[in-house]
Amino acid sequence: MAKISGGVVKKSKKRAAGKNVHPVVADTAGSGSGDEKFNGADVTEKDVEAKNNHVSAGFLKNKTNVLLFCTRGITSRNRHLMEDLRKLMPHAKKEPKLDSKDRLSVANEVAELRNCDTVVLFEARKRQDLFIWISKSPLGPSIKFNVVNIHTMDELKFPGNNLLYSRAVLSFDPLFDSSEELRLMKELLSQAFSVPEGHRKSKPFYDHMISFFYLDSRVWFRHYQILEKADIKNSEESQLVEIGPRFVMTPIRIFSGSFSGATLWENQQYISPNELRRAAKASQQTSYRKRVHDKAEKQARVSKLVKSDHPLDTMF
């Protein structure tokens, strides 16, 4: 017979011969209501559904585990951003840095070893560019973002505050329901940042909100504290106070697999950081050539304006 103590299902050491007790339909009231005779032959779908409605709140309905880690070569600011996100995700697990020489698909093996079905990987390139992968391991899909305009909580110093490891309310812009790729993006973000109900590290409070806005083909991340109207003097409505961090993610591609596979969607407006730096250098070179050309033209004009010697200047 199965017993429930402190939200954890424990099977008794001694079982009756020929009886298989399902832990989901175990009696939570502890009264002799005749539920002990439930076995594999007598349980119907209606009985299981009725019993699941009375299961203790200690059981996790959403058992999502997120693996949050980074590759080697990440900068200090990017590392602080990862730590800020880790404070907002009590269901996230840590892992040492992934060697940049290895393929990113190795993250699927690490996620399998850590019993995680979602991977959030910070990929650093050239010690100045940051890319975030959000993937459902091991079959996918996955999405790749380029992260810019990073501001950590230590830099912002906003007055907002929230309870550590409390569950956050997720808010999405209505534009996320306008197209298929945005709906898929919304689903991946919600599965990565939503804390499972009843998680052992989470607190049963809702005092902060994570917002995702879609503007200029980018995803804007904001984190707010929820102030109830009872905590605000002379106010009849609740208010939001920003806490941080804040950053902007530019979606690049959506892949059918985890860190690989066919391209389901590609952002045609995306320009890589290498192209931007190359264009900046080209503009600097153009301006330098223009300055050299202008200097040569000025010298030519000045040489033509030199006053010639007058013959009367040498008479006296």
N, C-alpha and C positions, 0 to 999 in steps of 0.2 A: 504494500500500500504506500502511496506517496503522501508525504507530509510537507506542509509549507511552514517555514519558520524564518521570519525576518526577510521575506520576499525572495527566498531562495528555495528551490525545489530540492528536497532530499528524499531518496528512496530508502526505505527500510531494508535492513540487512536480510531479514527473513521474509521471504515471499511465499504466498500460498501457492501450492502446486497447481499449475495450469491456469493461472490468472496473470494477465498483463495489464497493469494499471497505467493509464496515460497521465503524465504529469500535468498536462494542460487542463484536464478536467478534474483535477484533485479538489476535494472539498476544502474550501477556505474558511468556512464558518466553524469547523471543528465539532459540529453537532452530529449526532447519529441520525442522519436523515435518510439513510439507506443508500448513500452514494458509494459505499464500500464495495458493492456488488457490481460496479461498472467494470467491464472487461472488454477485450477486443471484439467479442462476439455480440455484446449487447449494446455497445455505443453506436448511436446513429449520428448523422450530420446535424440534426436539430439539437441533440443533446450536447454535442461538442460546441456548437455555436452558443447555446444557452449558458454553458459552463464558462466559456471564454469571456463572457460579459461580466462575470463575477471574479475574474482573476485579479489578484492583488496588483496595485499600481507599480510595484517594484519590478515587474517584468518589462523588458524593453520591447516596444512594438517596432521601433526603428533601430536596428542594430548596426547602423552605419559606423564604420571606423575609418578615420582619415589619417593617412600618412603624410605628414608635413615635414619636408626637409629640403636641402639645397645641394647644389653642386659646388665643387671647389672653385676658388677664385672670386667668391662673392665679397662685396665691399661691406664696410661696417654699417653704413646706412641701410643697405638691403637686409643685412642680418638683423638689425634692430626692427625693421618692418616685419620680418618673419616672426620675431619674438612677440611683437604686438598682436599679430594675428593669432599666435598660439595662445595668448591669454583670452582671446575671444572664442576659442574653440577647445573646450575642455575634453572633447572626444578625439582630439588629434594626438598622434603618437610621434615621438621623436626618433630620429635616426641619424647616425654620423653622415658627414658630407659624402656625396656621390662623386667618385673620381671623374673628372671631366673627360678623360681619355676613353672611358667606357661608353657604350651606347646607352641612350636613355631608356631603352627597353629593359635594362637591368632593374629599373625601378619596379617593374611588375613582379620580378622574383622577390625583391625586398618586401613588397606589399603582401605577397603570399605568405612569406615567413612571419610577418607581423600580424597576419589575419586582418588585413585592411582591404576594403573594396573600392576606396577612393584615394587618389594620389594627388597631392598639391605639391608640385616641384618648382623650386626657384632655380632657374638656369641663368648663370652669369657668363657673360662673354666680354672679353677684352677689359675686364675689371671696370666697366663703365655702363654696360648695357644689361638690363634685367628682363628676363622673360619668365612668365608663369604658365605652367602646364596644369590643367585640371583634367583628370582622366578617371574613367571608371575601369578599374583593373579586374580581370585581365583582358576582357573582350572589347572594351571601348564603349562609347566614343570618347574622344579627347579633343580639347581645344587649347590653342596656344595664344597667349596674350603678350604684348609688349607693354611694359609698365614704365610710365613717366610721371613727372611731377610728384615725387615721393616726399611725404612729410610724416615723420614719426610722432608719437605722442610726446616724447621728450622735447622735440623741437617746437611743437605747437603751443603746449602749456595752456590748453583750454580749461575753463572752469568746470566743465562737466566731469562726472565721475559715476562709476557703477560698481556693483558688487562683483568681485572676482569670480569667474566661472559661472555666472548666472546665465540663464538662457536668453537669447536675443530674439527680438521680433524682426523678421526679414521683410523688407519693403522693396518692391520692384516697380520701376517705371511702367506705365501702361503701354509704352511702345514695345515692351518685350513680348507682347502678344500679337504684334502686327505681322510677323513673318515666321517662317519655320525655323530658320537659323537662330533667331532671337529667342524663340520658345525653347529650343534645345539648349541655348546658352543659359537661359533662366533656370532650366531644370538642373544643369550641372552645378551652377552656383548655389542653388538652394540645397542640393544634396551635400555639397562640401561644407557649407557654413551653418546648416541647421543642426542644432544639438539634439540628440535623441532624448526623448522624454524618459525620465528616470535614470539617466546615466549616473554612475557612481560618483563622478567628479563634479557634476553640475549641481547648481543650486536651484531650487524650485521657485524662482522669482523672475519677473519680467520688468527690468528697470532700464533697459537700453534697447536700441534699435539699430540694425545695420541696413543701410539704404543703398540701392543700386540704381543709378540714373543713366539713361542712354541719351547722349547728346553728341552731335558732330561725329557720328559713327564711332563713338568711344563709350566705355563703361566707366562711370564716375563712382568711386567708393566713398561713402561717408558713414560715420559712426556717431550716434546721438544718445544722450541720456534722456529718459522720459521722466519729466517732472509732473507729478500729479497736482491737480488744482488745489488739493488740501495742503500741499507743501509750499504754495506760492501765496503771498499776501495780496489781497485785493485782486484776485484773478478768478475767473469763472471757467477757464479752459486750461487744459494741460499744455505744457510747452516742451520743446525739444532744445537741448543744449549740447553743442558738439563736444565730443571727447577726443576724437582722433583714433587712429591715424587716417590719413587721406591720401589717395593716389588715383591715377587714371590708367585704365587698361585699354589698349587698342587691340581688338581681335584680329588675328592674322589668318588662321586656318582652323577648320574643324575636320578631324580625321575620323574615319570609320572605326579604326582600331585604337588600342592604347599606345600612345606615342608613335604610332605608325599607321599604315593602311591607306586606303584610297581617300582622296580629298573630297569631302562632302560639300564644303563651301570655302571660298577664298575671298578675302577682302581686296577688291581691286584698287581701292583708294589708299592702301597701306604703302608707306615708303619706309624702307629699312633705315636704321640709324647709320649704317655705312654709306648709303646713298646721300643722306643729309650731310654727313661730314665731307663727303667728296664734293658735293655742290658748294659747301661753304669754302673749301679750299680753292675750288675753281673760281669762285667769285673774288677771293682774295688775290689770286694770281691775275685775274683780269684787271682788278683795280691797280695792281702794281705795274702791269704793262701800260696801262693808261697813264700813270704818273710818269713813267720813263718816256713815253711818247710825248707827253705835254712838255716835259723838261727839254727834250731835244728841239721841239718846235719853238720854245721860248728862246733858247740859245741862238737859233737861226734868225729869229726876228731881231734880237738884240745886236747880232753881228751886222745886220743890214742897216741899223740905225746909228752906227758909229759915225761921228762927224769927221769928215775928211780935213786934212791940213790945208789952211788957206795960204796962198803965196805971200800975202802981206804980213803974215805973222813972223817971218824970218828977215824982214827988211831992216828993222831997227834992233 
